[in-house]
Structures are given as structure tokens and as C-alpha cells.
Amino acid sequence: MAELQGTSRTNFTRDVLTVNVGLRQTLSERAILICSLGHEVRVPNDEQLALIGYFGVQLLY
């Protein structure tokens, strides 16, 4: 799966645009692996681009 996510102030200053790709994989009947990795592609001039990611396991009962 993929995501394009943006945020800004109401006057459209300090806008940030992030591109993410993710994975959702069934491990067993009661566990699902969820992970995502993304990178900011647009940030305000005074900030560095960030690498964003997460990894988790969803447990079903």
C-alpha cells in the first residue's frame, strides 16, 4: 500500500508533504505484521527532510 500525506497551516505556510509505502502481512490467524517507511519530499526552507518509519504486530483476540 502507499500513501501521500500533506499538512499545512490554514494560510498554506509551512507545508509538509510525505510519501509512505507500507506492508500488511498475515503471520498467523491471530497476528498481523504492519510496517511502513516514508520520506518527506517537501518541508519549509529552514528544516531538513525526515525519514519516517514504524514496525508493529497487531494481535487479534
DSSP file (Angstrom, degrees, kcal/mol; ACC not computed):
  #  RESIDUE AA STRUCTURE BP1 BP2  ACC     N-H-->O    O-->H-N    N-H-->O    O-->H-N    TCO  KAPPA ALPHA  PHI   PSI    X-CA   Y-CA   Z-CA
    1    1 A M              0   0    0      0, 0.0    21,-2.8     0, 0.0     2,-0.3   0.000 360.0 360.0 360.0 159.0    0.0    0.0    0.0
    2    2 A A  E     -A   21   0A   0     19,-0.2     2,-0.3    34,-0.0    19,-0.2  -0.951 360.0-165.6-139.2 157.0    1.1    3.6   -0.5
    3    3 A E  E     -A   20   0A   0     17,-2.5    17,-2.9    -2,-0.3     2,-0.5  -0.999  12.5-161.5-146.3 140.6    0.2    7.0    1.0
    4    4 A L  E     -A   19   0A   0     -2,-0.3     2,-0.4    15,-0.2    15,-0.2  -0.990  25.1-179.1-119.8 117.5    0.8   10.6    0.1
    5    5 A Q  E     -A   18   0A   0     13,-2.8    13,-3.3    -2,-0.5     2,-0.3  -0.962   6.7-179.1-128.2 133.9    0.2   12.8    3.1
    6    6 A G  E     -A   17   0A   0     -2,-0.4     2,-0.3    11,-0.2    11,-0.2  -0.964   4.8-175.9-132.4 150.0    0.4   16.6    3.5
    7    7 A T  E     +A   16   0A   0      9,-2.2     9,-2.7    -2,-0.3     2,-0.3  -0.979  11.9 155.5-138.1 151.9   -0.1   19.1    6.3
    8    8 A S        -     0   0    0     -2,-0.3     6,-0.2     7,-0.2     7,-0.1  -0.972  43.4 -89.6-161.3 169.3    0.0   22.9    6.4
    9    9 A R    >   -     0   0    0      4,-1.9     3,-2.2    -2,-0.3     6,-0.0  -0.357  52.0 -97.3 -76.5 168.4   -1.3   25.8    8.4
   10   10 A T  T 3  S+     0   0    0      1,-0.3    -1,-0.1     2,-0.1     0, 0.0   0.743 127.5  52.1 -64.0 -22.1   -4.6   27.4    7.4
   11   11 A N  T 3  S-     0   0    0      2,-0.1    -1,-0.3     3,-0.0     3,-0.1   0.237 119.1-112.1 -96.1  14.2   -2.9   30.1    5.3
   12   12 A F  S <  S+     0   0    0     -3,-2.2     3,-0.3     1,-0.2     2,-0.3   0.744  73.0 133.7  63.3  29.2   -0.8   27.3    3.5
   13   13 A T        +     0   0    0      1,-0.2    -4,-1.9    31,-0.0    -1,-0.2  -0.709  60.5  24.1 -99.2 161.1    2.5   28.3    5.0
   14   14 A R  S    S+     0   0    0     -2,-0.3    -1,-0.2     1,-0.2     2,-0.2   0.892  83.9 180.0  54.6  45.9    5.0   25.7    6.4
   15   15 A D        -     0   0    0     -3,-0.3     2,-0.4    -7,-0.1    -7,-0.2  -0.524  12.4-163.3 -80.9 146.3    3.5   22.9    4.3
   16   16 A V  E     -A    7   0A   0     -9,-2.7    -9,-2.2    -2,-0.2     2,-0.4  -0.991   3.9-165.7-130.2 135.2    5.0   19.4    4.6
   17   17 A L  E     -AB   6  42A   0     25,-2.3    24,-3.0    -2,-0.4    25,-1.4  -0.990   8.7-174.1-125.3 128.4    4.5   16.6    2.1
   18   18 A T  E     -AB   5  40A   0    -13,-3.3   -13,-2.8    -2,-0.4     2,-0.5  -0.959  13.2-155.2-125.7 138.9    5.4   12.9    2.9
   19   19 A V  E     -AB   4  39A   0     20,-2.2    20,-2.2    -2,-0.4     2,-0.3  -0.964  20.0-178.2-112.4 127.3    5.4    9.8    0.8
   20   20 A N  E     -AB   3  38A   0    -17,-2.9   -17,-2.5    -2,-0.5     2,-0.4  -0.934  15.3-166.8-124.8 146.8    4.9    6.4    2.6
   21   21 A V  E     -AB   2  37A   0     16,-2.4    16,-2.6    -2,-0.3     2,-0.3  -0.986  19.7-177.1-126.5 144.3    4.9    2.8    1.4
   22   22 A G  E     - B   0  36A   0    -21,-2.8     2,-0.4    -2,-0.4    14,-0.2  -0.854  19.6-145.0-140.2 172.2    3.7    0.1    3.7
   23   23 A L  E     - B   0  35A   0     12,-2.7    12,-2.3    -2,-0.3     2,-0.4  -0.998   5.5-172.5-140.3 138.1    3.2   -3.6    4.2
   24   24 A R  E     + B   0  34A   0     -2,-0.4     2,-0.4    10,-0.2    10,-0.2  -0.957  17.9 174.4-132.5 113.7    0.5   -5.6    6.0
   25   25 A Q  E     - B   0  33A   0      8,-2.4     8,-3.1    -2,-0.4     2,-0.4  -0.978  30.6-127.6-128.4 127.2    1.2   -9.3    6.1
   26   26 A T  E     + B   0  32A   0     -2,-0.4     6,-0.2     6,-0.2     3,-0.1  -0.601  24.9 177.9 -72.6 123.4   -0.7  -12.0    8.0
   27   27 A L  E     -     0   0A   0      4,-2.3     2,-0.3    -2,-0.4     5,-0.2   0.814  66.3 -24.8 -92.5 -39.3    1.6  -14.0   10.2
   28   28 A S  E >  S- B   0  31A   0      3,-1.9     3,-0.7     0, 0.0    -1,-0.3  -0.882  80.9 -75.6-156.5-175.4   -1.0  -16.3   11.7
   29   29 A E  T 3  S+     0   0    0     -2,-0.3     3,-0.0     1,-0.2    -3,-0.0   0.777 132.2  31.0 -62.4 -25.7   -4.7  -16.4   12.4
   30   30 A R  T 3  S+     0   0    0      1,-0.1    30,-2.4    29,-0.1     2,-0.4   0.273 113.2  63.4-118.8  10.1   -4.1  -14.1   15.4
   31   31 A A  E <   -BC  28  59A   0     -3,-0.7    -4,-2.3    28,-0.2    -3,-1.9  -0.995  50.6-175.0-142.7 134.5   -1.2  -11.9   14.3
   32   32 A I  E     -BC  26  58A   0     26,-2.2    26,-3.2    -2,-0.4     2,-0.4  -0.996  20.7-137.2-128.8 129.3   -0.6   -9.4   11.5
   33   33 A L  E     -BC  25  57A   0     -8,-3.1    -8,-2.4    -2,-0.4     2,-0.4  -0.718  23.3-174.7 -83.5 131.4    2.7   -7.7   10.7
   34   34 A I  E     +BC  24  56A   0     22,-3.0    22,-2.7    -2,-0.4     2,-0.3  -0.995  11.3 158.2-129.9 126.0    2.3   -4.0    9.9
   35   35 A C  E     -BC  23  55A   0    -12,-2.3   -12,-2.7    -2,-0.4     2,-0.3  -0.990  13.1-175.6-146.6 155.5    5.2   -1.8    8.8
   36   36 A S  E     -BC  22  54A   0     18,-2.3    18,-2.1    -2,-0.3     2,-0.4  -0.994   6.3-170.1-149.8 148.5    5.7    1.5    6.9
   37   37 A L  E     +BC  21  53A   0    -16,-2.6   -16,-2.4    -2,-0.3     2,-0.3  -0.989  19.4 160.4-141.7 132.3    8.6    3.6    5.6
   38   38 A G  E     -BC  20  52A   0     14,-3.5    14,-2.5    -2,-0.4     2,-0.3  -0.913  23.8-147.8-146.7 171.8    8.4    7.1    4.2
   39   39 A H  E     -BC  19  51A   0    -20,-2.2   -20,-2.2    -2,-0.3     2,-0.3  -0.996  25.6-116.6-145.6 137.1   10.3   10.2    3.4
   40   40 A E  E     -B   18   0A   0     10,-2.4   -22,-0.3    -2,-0.3     3,-0.1  -0.566  26.4-178.3 -70.3 134.7    9.4   13.9    3.5
   41   41 A V  E    S+     0   0A   0    -24,-3.0     2,-0.3     1,-0.3   -23,-0.2   0.527  70.1  31.7-110.9 -12.1    9.6   15.3    0.0
   42   42 A R  E     +B   17   0A   0    -25,-1.4   -25,-2.3     2,-0.0    -1,-0.3  -0.946  65.8 154.6-148.8 125.9    8.7   18.9    0.8
   43   43 A V        -     0   0    0     -2,-0.3   -27,-0.1   -27,-0.2   -28,-0.1  -0.917  52.1 -74.4-139.4 164.5    9.4   20.9    4.0
   44   44 A P    >   -     0   0    0      0, 0.0     3,-1.9     0, 0.0    -1,-0.0  -0.256  54.7-103.8 -57.4 154.4    9.7   24.5    4.9
   45   45 A N  T 3  S+     0   0    0      1,-0.3    -2,-0.0    -3,-0.0     0, 0.0   0.752 116.4  53.6 -55.3 -31.8   13.1   26.0    3.8
   46   46 A D  T 3  S+     0   0    0      2,-0.1     2,-0.3     0, 0.0    -1,-0.3   0.351  98.3  77.3 -90.8   7.3   14.7   26.0    7.3
   47   47 A E  S <  S-     0   0    0     -3,-1.9     2,-0.2     3,-0.0    -4,-0.1  -0.834  74.4-121.3-119.3 155.3   14.1   22.3    8.1
   48   48 A Q        -     0   0    0     -2,-0.3     2,-0.2     1,-0.1    -2,-0.1  -0.602  35.2-101.6 -88.5 152.9   15.7   19.1    7.0
   49   49 A L        -     0   0    0     -2,-0.2     2,-0.3    -6,-0.1    -1,-0.1  -0.511  41.8-143.6 -69.8 141.7   13.9   16.3    5.2
   50   50 A A        -     0   0    0     -2,-0.2   -10,-2.4    -3,-0.0     2,-0.5  -0.837   8.4-138.0-113.9 147.6   13.0   13.4    7.6
   51   51 A L  E     -C   39   0A   0     -2,-0.3     2,-0.4   -12,-0.2   -12,-0.2  -0.895  27.4-167.5 -97.7 130.4   12.9    9.6    7.2
   52   52 A I  E     +C   38   0A   0    -14,-2.5   -14,-3.5    -2,-0.5     2,-0.3  -0.959  15.7 149.8-126.0 136.3    9.8    8.2    8.9
   53   53 A G  E     -C   37   0A   0     -2,-0.4     2,-0.3   -16,-0.2   -16,-0.2  -0.996  18.2-171.1-158.9 160.7    9.0    4.6    9.7
   54   54 A Y  E     -C   36   0A   0    -18,-2.1   -18,-2.3    -2,-0.3     2,-0.3  -0.985   4.9-163.6-151.9 161.3    7.3    2.1   12.0
   55   55 A F  E     +C   35   0A   0     -2,-0.3     2,-0.3   -20,-0.2   -20,-0.2  -0.990  23.6 149.8-145.3 132.7    7.0   -1.6   12.6
   56   56 A G  E     -C   34   0A   0    -22,-2.7   -22,-3.0    -2,-0.3     2,-0.4  -0.984  36.7-129.3-159.1 168.5    4.4   -3.4   14.6
   57   57 A V  E     -C   33   0A   0     -2,-0.3     2,-0.6   -24,-0.2   -24,-0.2  -0.995  18.9-147.2-126.1 124.9    2.4   -6.6   15.2
   58   58 A Q  E     -C   32   0A   0    -26,-3.2   -26,-2.2    -2,-0.4     2,-0.5  -0.820  13.6-154.8 -91.6 124.5   -1.4   -6.5   15.5
   59   59 A L  E     -C   31   0A   0     -2,-0.6     2,-0.4   -28,-0.2   -28,-0.2  -0.881   5.2-155.4-102.9 129.4   -2.7   -9.2   17.8
   60   60 A L              0   0    0    -30,-2.4    -2,-0.0    -2,-0.5   -31,-0.0  -0.861 360.0 360.0-106.7 135.7   -6.3  -10.4   17.3
   61   61 A Y              0   0    0     -2,-0.4    -1,-0.1     0, 0.0   -31,-0.1   0.357 360.0 360.0-119.4 360.0   -8.3  -11.9   20.1
